[in-house]
Amino acid sequence: MNDQDKIKEIEKKITMVGIYDAPGAIMIGLALHAKFAANGKPLLEILNNPDVVNTFFVVGSLIMAWGGYSLFTLSREKSKLLNAKNV
C-alpha cells in the first residue's frame, strides 16, 4: 500500500469520524436548548427532566471528545504522510 492509498484511507476514516461525531453535537445542541432557551417547552418532551439534560451533556461531550481526538490523530497521521511525500 503506497502513501496515496494510505491518505485516501485516512480521509475515509476522517469522514466516518465526522458521521459518528454528529450525534454528540446534536445531543449537546438539544441539551443547551432545553437548559437555556426552551422556557419549559423543549424540542423533546423528555428534556423537561434535568437528569436527562445533564446526561445529554455528558454523553454528547464524551462523543465529541472522542471525535476530536480521533480527528486530531488522523489529521496528524495524514500530515506526516504528506510531509514525507514532499521531502
Secondary structure, 3 states (H helix, E strand, C coil): CCHHHHHHHHHHHHHHHHHHHHHHHHHHHHHHHHHHHCCCCCCCHHHHCHHHHHHHHHHHHHHHHHHHHHHHHHHHHHHHHHHHHHC
